[in-house]
Structure formats: structure tokens, C-alpha cells
Amino acid sequence: MTPTTLGLLALSLYIPFGVLFYGMSSVARRADTLDAKARAIAKQNLRRRRAERANARHAFAGWGLAVV
């Protein structure tokens, strides 16, 4: 094999694998981003539910005082 043939062979293997690995890393990056967004939304929902429960408790306490 001549050096040119070896170079072309190496290039023909390098490009598809490079594209493949780049694609896989971008998919992983996107999954991480989506995971982080989902965690942030879940955390926000948890905070909202806690606040709603606390407000409901305060509202009931207010009604209790109003009745007495």
C-alpha cells in the first residue's frame, strides 16, 4: 500500500467515526439539558405545592379564628 492509499483509508474511516461520535456527544448533551430542565420544573412544582399547602393551612387557621 502506498502512503496515499493509507492516508485515504485512514481518512475514510476517521470521518464517519468522527461524525458518529460527535452526534452521540451532542445527543448526550441534549439529554443532559432536557434532564436539567425537567429537574428544574419538578423543583418549581414542588415549591408551588408546598406554598399552596401552607397558604391553605393559613386560610383554615383564619377561618377557625373567624368562627370562634
N, CA, C and O atoms as a CHARMM CRD file, in Angstrom:
* protein
*
  272
    1    1 MET  N      0.84500  -1.19700   0.00000 PROA 1      0.00000
    2    1 MET  CA     0.00000   0.00000   0.00000 PROA 1      0.00000
    3    1 MET  C      0.87900   1.24500   0.00000 PROA 1      0.00000
    4    1 MET  O      1.87500   1.34300   0.71700 PROA 1      0.00000
    5    2 THR  N      0.47800   2.15900  -0.81000 PROA 2      0.00000
    6    2 THR  CA     1.24500   3.40800  -0.86600 PROA 2      0.00000
    7    2 THR  C      0.77300   4.33000   0.26200 PROA 2      0.00000
    8    2 THR  O     -0.32800   4.16200   0.78600 PROA 2      0.00000
    9    3 PRO  N      1.59800   5.28900   0.62600 PROA 3      0.00000
   10    3 PRO  CA     1.20400   6.23600   1.67900 PROA 3      0.00000
   11    3 PRO  C     -0.10800   6.96400   1.35000 PROA 3      0.00000
   12    3 PRO  O     -0.90700   7.24600   2.24200 PROA 3      0.00000
   13    4 THR  N     -0.32000   7.26200   0.06800 PROA 4      0.00000
   14    4 THR  CA    -1.55400   7.95900  -0.32600 PROA 4      0.00000
   15    4 THR  C     -2.77100   7.07700  -0.05100 PROA 4      0.00000
   16    4 THR  O     -3.78600   7.54400   0.46300 PROA 4      0.00000
   17    5 THR  N     -2.65400   5.79300  -0.40200 PROA 5      0.00000
   18    5 THR  CA    -3.76200   4.85800  -0.17300 PROA 5      0.00000
   19    5 THR  C     -4.03800   4.72000   1.31800 PROA 5      0.00000
   20    5 THR  O     -5.19100   4.69700   1.75000 PROA 5      0.00000
   21    6 LEU  N     -2.95900   4.63000   2.10300 PROA 6      0.00000
   22    6 LEU  CA    -3.11700   4.53400   3.55700 PROA 6      0.00000
   23    6 LEU  C     -3.79500   5.78500   4.11100 PROA 6      0.00000
   24    6 LEU  O     -4.66800   5.70500   4.97500 PROA 6      0.00000
   25    7 GLY  N     -3.38000   6.92700   3.60300 PROA 7      0.00000
   26    7 GLY  CA    -3.97000   8.19600   4.04800 PROA 7      0.00000
   27    7 GLY  C     -5.45000   8.26800   3.72400 PROA 7      0.00000
   28    7 GLY  O     -6.25800   8.68200   4.55500 PROA 7      0.00000
   29    8 LEU  N     -5.80700   7.85700   2.49800 PROA 8      0.00000
   30    8 LEU  CA    -7.22200   7.87500   2.10400 PROA 8      0.00000
   31    8 LEU  C     -8.04200   6.88500   2.93300 PROA 8      0.00000
   32    8 LEU  O     -9.17700   7.17200   3.31300 PROA 8      0.00000
   33    9 LEU  N     -7.45500   5.72100   3.20800 PROA 9      0.00000
   34    9 LEU  CA    -8.13700   4.72100   4.02900 PROA 9      0.00000
   35    9 LEU  C     -8.37200   5.26400   5.44400 PROA 9      0.00000
   36    9 LEU  O     -9.46200   5.13600   6.00100 PROA 9      0.00000
   37   10 ALA  N     -7.33600   5.86600   6.00100 PROA 10     0.00000
   38   10 ALA  CA    -7.46100   6.43500   7.34900 PROA 10     0.00000
   39   10 ALA  C     -8.52800   7.52400   7.37000 PROA 10     0.00000
   40   10 ALA  O     -9.33900   7.59000   8.29300 PROA 10     0.00000
   41   11 LEU  N     -8.52300   8.36900   6.35600 PROA 11     0.00000
   42   11 LEU  CA    -9.50000   9.45700   6.26900 PROA 11     0.00000
   43   11 LEU  C    -10.91500   8.90500   6.10800 PROA 11     0.00000
   44   11 LEU  O    -11.86200   9.41000   6.71000 PROA 11     0.00000
   45   12 SER  N    -11.04600   7.86100   5.28800 PROA 12     0.00000
   46   12 SER  CA   -12.38100   7.29400   5.04800 PROA 12     0.00000
   47   12 SER  C    -12.93400   6.63800   6.31700 PROA 12     0.00000
   48   12 SER  O    -14.15100   6.54200   6.47800 PROA 12     0.00000
   49   13 LEU  N    -12.06600   6.19100   7.21100 PROA 13     0.00000
   50   13 LEU  CA   -12.52900   5.63500   8.48600 PROA 13     0.00000
   51   13 LEU  C    -12.72500   6.73600   9.52700 PROA 13     0.00000
   52   13 LEU  O    -13.63800   6.66800  10.34900 PROA 13     0.00000
   53   14 TYR  N    -11.86600   7.74400   9.48400 PROA 14     0.00000
   54   14 TYR  CA   -11.87500   8.79500  10.50100 PROA 14     0.00000
   55   14 TYR  C    -13.13100   9.66300  10.41900 PROA 14     0.00000
   56   14 TYR  O    -13.73500   9.98600  11.44100 PROA 14     0.00000
   57   15 ILE  N    -13.51700  10.03600   9.20200 PROA 15     0.00000
   58   15 ILE  CA   -14.64900  10.96000   9.03200 PROA 15     0.00000
   59   15 ILE  C    -15.96600  10.35200   9.55300 PROA 15     0.00000
   60   15 ILE  O    -16.63700  10.99800  10.35800 PROA 15     0.00000
   61   16 PRO  N    -16.36400   9.13800   9.12900 PROA 16     0.00000
   62   16 PRO  CA   -17.64200   8.60200   9.64500 PROA 16     0.00000
   63   16 PRO  C    -17.64200   8.41200  11.15800 PROA 16     0.00000
   64   16 PRO  O    -18.63500   8.69900  11.82600 PROA 16     0.00000
   65   17 PHE  N    -16.50900   7.92100  11.70000 PROA 17     0.00000
   66   17 PHE  CA   -16.46100   7.72600  13.15100 PROA 17     0.00000
   67   17 PHE  C    -16.48600   9.06200  13.88300 PROA 17     0.00000
   68   17 PHE  O    -17.09900   9.18500  14.94300 PROA 17     0.00000
   69   18 GLY  N    -15.82200  10.05200  13.31700 PROA 18     0.00000
   70   18 GLY  CA   -15.85300  11.39200  13.91300 PROA 18     0.00000
   71   18 GLY  C    -17.26100  11.94800  13.93400 PROA 18     0.00000
   72   18 GLY  O    -17.70100  12.50500  14.94000 PROA 18     0.00000
   73   19 VAL  N    -17.96900  11.79800  12.82300 PROA 19     0.00000
   74   19 VAL  CA   -19.36000  12.26900  12.74100 PROA 19     0.00000
   75   19 VAL  C    -20.22500  11.50200  13.74000 PROA 19     0.00000
   76   19 VAL  O    -21.05700  12.08800  14.43300 PROA 19     0.00000
   77   20 LEU  N    -20.02000  10.18300  13.80600 PROA 20     0.00000
   78   20 LEU  CA   -20.80000   9.34100  14.71000 PROA 20     0.00000
   79   20 LEU  C    -20.59000   9.75900  16.16600 PROA 20     0.00000
   80   20 LEU  O    -21.55400   9.93700  16.91000 PROA 20     0.00000
   81   21 PHE  N    -19.31700   9.91600  16.57000 PROA 21     0.00000
   82   21 PHE  CA   -19.03900  10.27400  17.96100 PROA 21     0.00000
   83   21 PHE  C    -19.50900  11.68400  18.27900 PROA 21     0.00000
   84   21 PHE  O    -19.98800  11.94600  19.38300 PROA 21     0.00000
   85   22 TYR  N    -19.37600  12.59500  17.31800 PROA 22     0.00000
   86   22 TYR  CA   -19.86000  13.95800  17.53700 PROA 22     0.00000
   87   22 TYR  C    -21.37900  13.93700  17.72500 PROA 22     0.00000
   88   22 TYR  O    -21.91600  14.61600  18.60200 PROA 22     0.00000
   89   23 GLY  N    -22.05900  13.15200  16.89300 PROA 23     0.00000
   90   23 GLY  CA   -23.51700  13.03700  17.00400 PROA 23     0.00000
   91   23 GLY  C    -23.93100  12.46100  18.33900 PROA 23     0.00000
   92   23 GLY  O    -24.88700  12.93000  18.95700 PROA 23     0.00000
   93   24 MET  N    -23.20700  11.43600  18.79100 PROA 24     0.00000
   94   24 MET  CA   -23.54000  10.81100  20.07200 PROA 24     0.00000
   95   24 MET  C    -23.31900  11.78600  21.21700 PROA 24     0.00000
   96   24 MET  O    -24.11600  11.82800  22.15400 PROA 24     0.00000
   97   25 SER  N    -22.24900  12.57200  21.15500 PROA 25     0.00000
   98   25 SER  CA   -21.98300  13.50900  22.24600 PROA 25     0.00000
   99   25 SER  C    -23.02000  14.62600  22.26300 PROA 25     0.00000
  100   25 SER  O    -23.39600  15.10400  23.33300 PROA 25     0.00000
  101   26 SER  N    -23.48800  15.05100  21.08000 PROA 26     0.00000
  102   26 SER  CA   -24.49600  16.11300  21.06300 PROA 26     0.00000
  103   26 SER  C    -25.83400  15.58400  21.56900 PROA 26     0.00000
  104   26 SER  O    -26.59400  16.32100  22.19800 PROA 26     0.00000
  105   27 VAL  N    -26.12900  14.30400  21.29600 PROA 27     0.00000
  106   27 VAL  CA   -27.36100  13.70100  21.82300 PROA 27     0.00000
  107   27 VAL  C    -27.27700  13.62800  23.34700 PROA 27     0.00000
  108   27 VAL  O    -28.24700  13.92900  24.04300 PROA 27     0.00000
  109   28 ALA  N    -26.11500  13.22700  23.86000 PROA 28     0.00000
  110   28 ALA  CA   -25.93500  13.14700  25.31100 PROA 28     0.00000
  111   28 ALA  C    -26.05700  14.53100  25.94200 PROA 28     0.00000
  112   28 ALA  O    -26.65100  14.68700  27.00900 PROA 28     0.00000
  113   29 ARG  N    -25.48600  15.53800  25.26800 PROA 29     0.00000
  114   29 ARG  CA   -25.56900  16.90900  25.78000 PROA 29     0.00000
  115   29 ARG  C    -27.02000  17.36800  25.82700 PROA 29     0.00000
  116   29 ARG  O    -27.45200  17.99700  26.79300 PROA 29     0.00000
  117   30 ARG  N    -27.76900  17.04600  24.77500 PROA 30     0.00000
  118   30 ARG  CA   -29.18900  17.44000  24.71000 PROA 30     0.00000
  119   30 ARG  C    -29.97800  16.73400  25.81200 PROA 30     0.00000
  120   30 ARG  O    -30.84500  17.33600  26.44600 PROA 30     0.00000
  121   31 ALA  N    -29.67300  15.45900  26.03600 PROA 31     0.00000
  122   31 ALA  CA   -30.36500  14.70900  27.09100 PROA 31     0.00000
  123   31 ALA  C    -30.07100  15.32800  28.45300 PROA 31     0.00000
  124   31 ALA  O    -30.96800  15.43900  29.28800 PROA 31     0.00000
  125   32 ASP  N    -28.81400  15.73400  28.68500 PROA 32     0.00000
  126   32 ASP  CA   -28.45900  16.38600  29.95000 PROA 32     0.00000
  127   32 ASP  C    -29.22800  17.68000  30.12200 PROA 32     0.00000
  128   32 ASP  O    -29.71400  17.98300  31.21200 PROA 32     0.00000
  129   33 THR  N    -29.33700  18.44700  29.03800 PROA 33     0.00000
  130   33 THR  CA   -30.05700  19.72000  29.09400 PROA 33     0.00000
  131   33 THR  C    -31.52200  19.48200  29.41900 PROA 33     0.00000
  132   33 THR  O    -32.10000  20.17000  30.26100 PROA 33     0.00000
  133   34 LEU  N    -32.12300  18.49400  28.74200 PROA 34     0.00000
  134   34 LEU  CA   -33.53500  18.19100  28.99300 PROA 34     0.00000
  135   34 LEU  C    -33.73200  17.69100  30.41900 PROA 34     0.00000
  136   34 LEU  O    -34.72000  18.02700  31.07100 PROA 34     0.00000
  137   35 ASP  N    -32.78300  16.88400  30.90100 PROA 35     0.00000
  138   35 ASP  CA   -32.86000  16.36000  32.25800 PROA 35     0.00000
  139   35 ASP  C    -32.79800  17.50100  33.26700 PROA 35     0.00000
  140   35 ASP  O    -33.55100  17.52500  34.24100 PROA 35     0.00000
  141   36 ALA  N    -31.89200  18.44500  33.02400 PROA 36     0.00000
  142   36 ALA  CA   -31.76100  19.59600  33.92200 PROA 36     0.00000
  143   36 ALA  C    -33.04300  20.43000  33.91100 PROA 36     0.00000
  144   36 ALA  O    -33.49100  20.90300  34.95500 PROA 36     0.00000
  145   37 LYS  N    -33.63200  20.60700  32.72400 PROA 37     0.00000
  146   37 LYS  CA   -34.88900  21.36800  32.63200 PROA 37     0.00000
  147   37 LYS  C    -35.99500  20.65400  33.39400 PROA 37     0.00000
  148   37 LYS  O    -36.76400  21.28400  34.12000 PROA 37     0.00000
  149   38 ALA  N    -36.07200  19.34000  33.22800 PROA 38     0.00000
  150   38 ALA  CA   -37.11200  18.56000  33.91400 PROA 38     0.00000
  151   38 ALA  C    -36.94000  18.65700  35.42800 PROA 38     0.00000
  152   38 ALA  O    -37.91900  18.79300  36.16200 PROA 38     0.00000
  153   39 ARG  N    -35.67900  18.58700  35.89600 PROA 39     0.00000
  154   39 ARG  CA   -35.42500  18.71600  37.33800 PROA 39     0.00000
  155   39 ARG  C    -35.83800  20.08600  37.84400 PROA 39     0.00000
  156   39 ARG  O    -36.43300  20.20600  38.91400 PROA 39     0.00000
  157   40 ALA  N    -35.52000  21.12900  37.06800 PROA 40     0.00000
  158   40 ALA  CA   -35.87400  22.49500  37.47000 PROA 40     0.00000
  159   40 ALA  C    -37.39000  22.65500  37.54500 PROA 40     0.00000
  160   40 ALA  O    -37.90500  23.27800  38.47300 PROA 40     0.00000
  161   41 ILE  N    -38.10300  22.09500  36.56900 PROA 41     0.00000
  162   41 ILE  CA   -39.56900  22.19100  36.56900 PROA 41     0.00000
  163   41 ILE  C    -40.14500  21.42100  37.75700 PROA 41     0.00000
  164   41 ILE  O    -41.07100  21.89800  38.41300 PROA 41     0.00000
  165   42 ALA  N    -39.60400  20.24000  38.03400 PROA 42     0.00000
  166   42 ALA  CA   -40.08600  19.43900  39.16500 PROA 42     0.00000
  167   42 ALA  C    -39.86100  20.18200  40.48000 PROA 42     0.00000
  168   42 ALA  O    -40.72300  20.18200  41.35800 PROA 42     0.00000
  169   43 LYS  N    -38.70100  20.81000  40.60600 PROA 43     0.00000
  170   43 LYS  CA   -38.38700  21.56500  41.81900 PROA 43     0.00000
  171   43 LYS  C    -39.35800  22.74000  41.97800 PROA 43     0.00000
  172   43 LYS  O    -39.83900  23.02500  43.07500 PROA 43     0.00000
  173   44 GLN  N    -39.63000  23.40700  40.86500 PROA 44     0.00000
  174   44 GLN  CA   -40.55300  24.54400  40.87100 PROA 44     0.00000
  175   44 GLN  C    -41.96700  24.07900  41.27000 PROA 44     0.00000
  176   44 GLN  O    -42.64300  24.74200  42.05700 PROA 44     0.00000
  177   45 ASN  N    -42.39900  22.94300  40.72300 PROA 45     0.00000
  178   45 ASN  CA   -43.72400  22.40700  41.06200 PROA 45     0.00000
  179   45 ASN  C    -43.80800  22.04200  42.53800 PROA 45     0.00000
  180   45 ASN  O    -44.82900  22.27500  43.18500 PROA 45     0.00000
  181   46 LEU  N    -42.72500  21.46600  43.06900 PROA 46     0.00000
  182   46 LEU  CA   -42.68800  21.09900  44.48300 PROA 46     0.00000
  183   46 LEU  C    -42.81700  22.34600  45.34800 PROA 46     0.00000
  184   46 LEU  O    -43.58300  22.36300  46.31200 PROA 46     0.00000
  185   47 ARG  N    -42.06100  23.39500  44.99900 PROA 47     0.00000
  186   47 ARG  CA   -42.15100  24.65800  45.74900 PROA 47     0.00000
  187   47 ARG  C    -43.56800  25.21200  45.70500 PROA 47     0.00000
  188   47 ARG  O    -44.10100  25.67000  46.71600 PROA 47     0.00000
  189   48 ARG  N    -44.17100  25.16400  44.51600 PROA 48     0.00000
  190   48 ARG  CA   -45.52800  25.69900  44.34900 PROA 48     0.00000
  191   48 ARG  C    -46.52600  24.92100  45.21000 PROA 48     0.00000
  192   48 ARG  O    -47.38600  25.51200  45.86200 PROA 48     0.00000
  193   49 ARG  N    -46.40300  23.57700  45.20500 PROA 49     0.00000
  194   49 ARG  CA   -47.32300  22.75800  46.01200 PROA 49     0.00000
  195   49 ARG  C    -47.15100  23.04200  47.49200 PROA 49     0.00000
  196   49 ARG  O    -48.13300  23.13600  48.22800 PROA 49     0.00000
  197   50 ARG  N    -45.89300  23.18000  47.93600 PROA 50     0.00000
  198   50 ARG  CA   -45.64900  23.49000  49.35200 PROA 50     0.00000
  199   50 ARG  C    -46.26500  24.82800  49.72400 PROA 50     0.00000
  200   50 ARG  O    -46.88300  24.96700  50.77900 PROA 50     0.00000
  201   51 ALA  N    -46.09300  25.81000  48.85200 PROA 51     0.00000
  202   51 ALA  CA   -46.65200  27.14000  49.11000 PROA 51     0.00000
  203   51 ALA  C    -48.17800  27.07200  49.15500 PROA 51     0.00000
  204   51 ALA  O    -48.80600  27.70500  50.00300 PROA 51     0.00000
  205   52 GLU  N    -48.77100  26.30400  48.24200 PROA 52     0.00000
  206   52 GLU  CA   -50.23700  26.17400  48.23200 PROA 52     0.00000
  207   52 GLU  C    -50.73100  25.51400  49.51700 PROA 52     0.00000
  208   52 GLU  O    -51.74400  25.92700  50.08100 PROA 52     0.00000
  209   53 ARG  N    -50.01400  24.48700  49.97900 PROA 53     0.00000
  210   53 ARG  CA   -50.40700  23.81400  51.23100 PROA 53     0.00000
  211   53 ARG  C    -50.29600  24.77200  52.40800 PROA 53     0.00000
  212   53 ARG  O    -51.18200  24.82700  53.26200 PROA 53     0.00000
  213   54 ALA  N    -49.19700  25.53000  52.44800 PROA 54     0.00000
  214   54 ALA  CA   -49.00400  26.49100  53.54000 PROA 54     0.00000
  215   54 ALA  C    -50.10500  27.54600  53.51200 PROA 54     0.00000
  216   54 ALA  O    -50.64700  27.90500  54.55700 PROA 54     0.00000
  217   55 ASN  N    -50.43700  28.04200  52.32700 PROA 55     0.00000
  218   55 ASN  CA   -51.49500  29.04700  52.20700 PROA 55     0.00000
  219   55 ASN  C    -52.83300  28.46500  52.64200 PROA 55     0.00000
  220   55 ASN  O    -53.62700  29.14600  53.29100 PROA 55     0.00000
  221   56 ALA  N    -53.08600  27.20500  52.28600 PROA 56     0.00000
  222   56 ALA  CA   -54.34600  26.56300  52.67500 PROA 56     0.00000
  223   56 ALA  C    -54.41600  26.44400  54.19300 PROA 56     0.00000
  224   56 ALA  O    -55.46900  26.67900  54.78500 PROA 56     0.00000
  225   57 ARG  N    -53.30300  26.08200  54.82700 PROA 57     0.00000
  226   57 ARG  CA   -53.27800  25.96700  56.29000 PROA 57     0.00000
  227   57 ARG  C    -53.57700  27.31300  56.93300 PROA 57     0.00000
  228   57 ARG  O    -54.35700  27.40200  57.88200 PROA 57     0.00000
  229   58 HSD  N    -52.94400  28.36800  56.40000 PROA 58     0.00000
  230   58 HSD  CA   -53.17100  29.70700  56.95800 PROA 58     0.00000
  231   58 HSD  C    -54.62300  30.12300  56.75400 PROA 58     0.00000
  232   58 HSD  O    -55.21800  30.75900  57.62400 PROA 58     0.00000
  233   59 ALA  N    -55.18500  29.76700  55.61400 PROA 59     0.00000
  234   59 ALA  CA   -56.57400  30.12700  55.32700 PROA 59     0.00000
  235   59 ALA  C    -57.50500  29.43300  56.32100 PROA 59     0.00000
  236   59 ALA  O    -58.43500  30.04700  56.84600 PROA 59     0.00000
  237   60 PHE  N    -57.24400  28.13200  56.57800 PROA 60     0.00000
  238   60 PHE  CA   -58.09000  27.41500  57.53700 PROA 60     0.00000
  239   60 PHE  C    -57.93100  27.99400  58.93400 PROA 60     0.00000
  240   60 PHE  O    -58.90900  28.10500  59.67200 PROA 60     0.00000
  241   61 ALA  N    -56.71700  28.36100  59.30200 PROA 61     0.00000
  242   61 ALA  CA   -56.48600  28.96200  60.61700 PROA 61     0.00000
  243   61 ALA  C    -57.27700  30.25900  60.72400 PROA 61     0.00000
  244   61 ALA  O    -57.86100  30.55200  61.76800 PROA 61     0.00000
  245   62 GLY  N    -57.29600  31.02100  59.66100 PROA 62     0.00000
  246   62 GLY  CA   -58.05800  32.27600  59.64400 PROA 62     0.00000
  247   62 GLY  C    -59.54300  32.01900  59.81900 PROA 62     0.00000
  248   62 GLY  O    -60.22000  32.72900  60.56300 PROA 62     0.00000
  249   63 TRP  N    -60.05400  30.99600  59.12800 PROA 63     0.00000
  250   63 TRP  CA   -61.47900  30.66800  59.25800 PROA 63     0.00000
  251   63 TRP  C    -61.78700  30.20900  60.67600 PROA 63     0.00000
  252   63 TRP  O    -62.83300  30.54300  61.23200 PROA 63     0.00000
  253   64 GLY  N    -60.86600  29.43900  61.26000 PROA 64     0.00000
  254   64 GLY  CA   -61.07100  28.96700  62.64100 PROA 64     0.00000
  255   64 GLY  C    -61.18700  30.13000  63.60300 PROA 64     0.00000
  256   64 GLY  O    -62.04100  30.11900  64.49000 PROA 64     0.00000
  257   65 LEU  N    -60.35000  31.11900  63.44100 PROA 65     0.00000
  258   65 LEU  CA   -60.40400  32.30000  64.31200 PROA 65     0.00000
  259   65 LEU  C    -61.68800  33.08600  64.06500 PROA 65     0.00000
  260   65 LEU  O    -62.27200  33.64400  64.99400 PROA 65     0.00000
  261   66 ALA  N    -62.12000  33.12500  62.81500 PROA 66     0.00000
  262   66 ALA  CA   -63.32200  33.88500  62.47700 PROA 66     0.00000
  263   66 ALA  C    -64.55800  33.23400  63.09500 PROA 66     0.00000
  264   66 ALA  O    -65.48000  33.92600  63.52600 PROA 66     0.00000
  265   67 VAL  N    -64.57300  31.89100  63.13700 PROA 67     0.00000
  266   67 VAL  CA   -65.73900  31.17900  63.67600 PROA 67     0.00000
  267   67 VAL  C    -65.80800  31.35200  65.18800 PROA 67     0.00000
  268   67 VAL  O    -66.89000  31.50500  65.75500 PROA 67     0.00000
  269   68 VAL  N    -64.63800  31.32500  65.84100 PROA 68     0.00000
  270   68 VAL  CA   -64.59800  31.45200  67.31700 PROA 68     0.00000
  271   68 VAL  C    -64.78100  32.88400  67.70100 PROA 68     0.00000
  272   68 VAL  O    -64.78000  33.20900  68.88800 PROA 68     0.00000
